[in-house]
Amino acid sequence: MEFKNFVASKPEYEIYKDGNMAVKIYKDVKLKEKCLYAALTHARVETTLVNSFVNIPTLHEVSVIDGKWAITMDWVEGKSLGQLMKENPDKLETYINQFIDIQTELHAQYMPLLSKLKDKMARQIKSLGQIDEIKKYELLTRLDSMPKHIKLCHYDLSPDDVIINDEGTYVINWGSARQGNASADVAKTYMLLCLNYPQAAEMYLNKYCLKSGTAKQYVQKWMPIVAAAQLIKNIPEEKELLMRWIDVVEYE
């Protein structure tokens, strides 16, 4: 089967538009487990958000296309918040406030059926080859001491994942979602903003903490852990920032 409307390529999959559907095709047949887990995660989030103002594309099918595992869901038309931020820099504060309201709504959902974010982060840190065992121990000890929550964490949320159209607000790309601590999710979003939207990063963190009543230092305690977990992806352009965050033992 040939898909002509290529949209994007990620390390593990490619996305195509097929009519009013988005088709995510995993590149390697060995990624069957990841495909099925991503579909299950999406379905559970979809069920949970049914009464929320935040929408999620409806998942329609998990299939095998030309020997590769694939997920088919609704294609969501519209502009992302990331696009709007670039097109209207004078409205940055408005978009950041809207973004925070969306993320706060997600954190209001409880997801005991999803896998635990802390377990995922621990596995990632343990498998790291870029840091020594002493640093790993420090990070894992800090991770273990952090409060356990069962809130819905997208854990890859950036303005590019929020699409606005006439039908409402949609959040996409749920493959990394887990149950966990909202501040870990915020630390990950802050990291993504530092990498891709640096002009918005500090405004986001300050406004989120103010709106949610969260101490900024508490979010900052997650940053070395989040950075170490992200380092496993081995993305060259991220390495300098991540290593700098990991080297910070405590934020004042």
N, C-alpha and C positions, 0 to 999 in steps of 0.2 A: 504494500500500500504506500502511495506517495503523498506526502503532505507538502504543499507548495508555500503555504503562508508561515514561514519560520518567524518566531517571535524572539526567543532568547535561548541562550545556552548556559547551563550551570555545570559544575564539575560532574554531577551524577546523571543529569537528564537534560533533555531539550524540550522546549515548549513550542507548539504549533497552534495556529488558529484554523479550525475546520468549521466553517459556517458560523453558527452561534455557540460553538463549543471550543473549549481549550483542551488540548491533548498534551499531557506530559508523558514523554517517552523516555524511559530509563535506558542509558547507553549500553549497559552490560547485563546480560541475562542473569549474572550472579547477584544482581541487585533486587531480585525477587522479594526478599524479605523486607527491604527498605520500602519498596513500592507498596506492598500490602500493609505495612505498618503505617505509612503515610496516609493511605486511604482510610484505615481504621481511625486514626487520629482525626482526620478531617470530618469523618462521619460523626464522631462523638462531639466534636465542637459544633458542628452544624446543628445537631439535636439540642445542644445546650443553649445556643444563641437564638432559638426560634422565637423567643419573646423579647429579644433585645433590639435596640435601635441600630445595633451593628449587624450588618448582613454578611453572609458568607456564600460564595458560589455553591450551588447545589452539585453534589457529586453524583454522576449518573452510571459510571461503569469502570470496572477494572478489567483489563483484557490483555491479550498478548498480540502484538502487532509486529509481523515479520520477525518473530522469535524474541521480541523484546517486551518487557512488561510496561503497561501504560495505564494512566488514569485519565478519564474523560469527565470534565465538569463544565458548568456554564462559563462562557466567555463574558466578562464584565466590561462593558464599554464605559468610557469616561476618562477623566484626567486624574492622575495620582496627586496626592498632596505634594509630593516631591516636584512634579512638573509645575504645579501652581506656585510653589515657593520660588522656583527659578524664574517664572514668568512675571511674578508680582512681588519682588523683594520688599516693597514698601508695606506689604500685608503679612510679613513674616510672623509677627506676634500673634495675629489673628489665627493663622494656620497652626502655629505651635499650640495655642490654647485649644483649638479643635482637636488636634492630634492627642493631646493629653486627656481630653474628655473621652476620646475613643479608647485609649489604653486603660483608663480608670474603669470604664465600663467592662472591659474584658476582665480586669482583676476582680471585679465584683462577682464573677461566676466561679463556682466551686466545681472542681473536676477530679473527684477521687478515683475515677476509672482510668485516667491518663497515667502514663509512667511518670516517675518522680524526676524532677529536674536535678535535684541533688545527686541522684544516682548516676545520671548521665554525665554531669560535670566531674564526678569522682572518677568515672571510667576514663574520661578524656585526659584528665590530669595524670592519672597513673600511667597512661600509655605514652606520655610525652618524652621525647628524646632530647629536646632543646634545653632542658633545665636539669640541675643536679638533684639528687635524692633528698638532700636537706631542704631545698626549696619546695620540692614536692610535698614533703612531710609538713612543712609550715602551712602550705596552701590547703592541704587535705584536713589538717587540724582545724584551721579556720572555717573551712566549709562545714565540717561536722558540728561545729559549735553554733552555727547559724540556725535561727528558728525554722521549724518545719511548718510549711503552709501547704494548702491544697488549692490555691487560687489558679485560675487559668492564665498561663504565661505563654504568649506567642513565641517568645525567645528569639525572634529574628525581626522584630517590628521596626520598620523605618518608614518615613513618609512615602516611599515608593510602594509600600504594601497597602496603602489606603487609597481607595478609588472613590471619587465623588461623581455621581450622576443624578439625573432627574428622579431616579427611584430611591435614592438614599445614599448611605455610606456602606462601602464594602471593604472588608479586610481579606487579603489573599495570602497565599504561601504559608500554609499551616504545618508544613512537614516537621518543624522543630518544636512544635507546641508540647508543653508538659504541664503537670501540676507542680506548683512550687511557690516560692516567695516572690512577691511582687517587686521587691527592691532588686532582686537578681535580674528580673526582666528589664527593669528600668536601667540598671547598669549596662546591660547588653545594648539597649537602644541608645544610650548615651555614647557607648563605644562606636556604634554604627554612624551616629551623627558626627562624632569627631573625625571619622574617616571620610565621610561623604558629604556632610553638610556642616562643616566646622563653624559657620556663621550662626548656626542655630543651637549648637550643643549646650553651651552654658545657659542660654535662655531656657531651653527645655528642662534641664536639670533643676534649675532654681525654681521655675514655675511649677514643675511636678511636685517638688517637695513642699512648696507653699500650699498648693491646692489640696494635696493629700494628707498634709500634716505629718509628713515623714521627715525625720532628721536627715540632713544632707550627709552627715558622717556615716549614717547607717548604710546608705546606698554606696558610699565610697568604700566601705569595708568589703563590698562584693566585687569591686573593680579588679583587684589582682586575681581573684578566682575566675571571673568571667574572661579576663585576658588570657589566662593559662588555658582554659578550656577552648577558647577560640584559636589558640596557637596550633592546635592539632590539625587545623585545616591547611596549614603551611602555605598561606597566601603571602608572597614576598612583600607586597606593598603595605601589608598590615604589621609586619614583624617589628619594625622600630617602635611603634606606639605600644604594641602588646608587651614587648620586653621592658619598656619603661614603666608600664603599669605594674607588671609582675615584681619589679624591683622595689616597689613602694611597700614597705612592711605595714606601716600605719599612716593613715591620713589624719592630719590635725584639723 
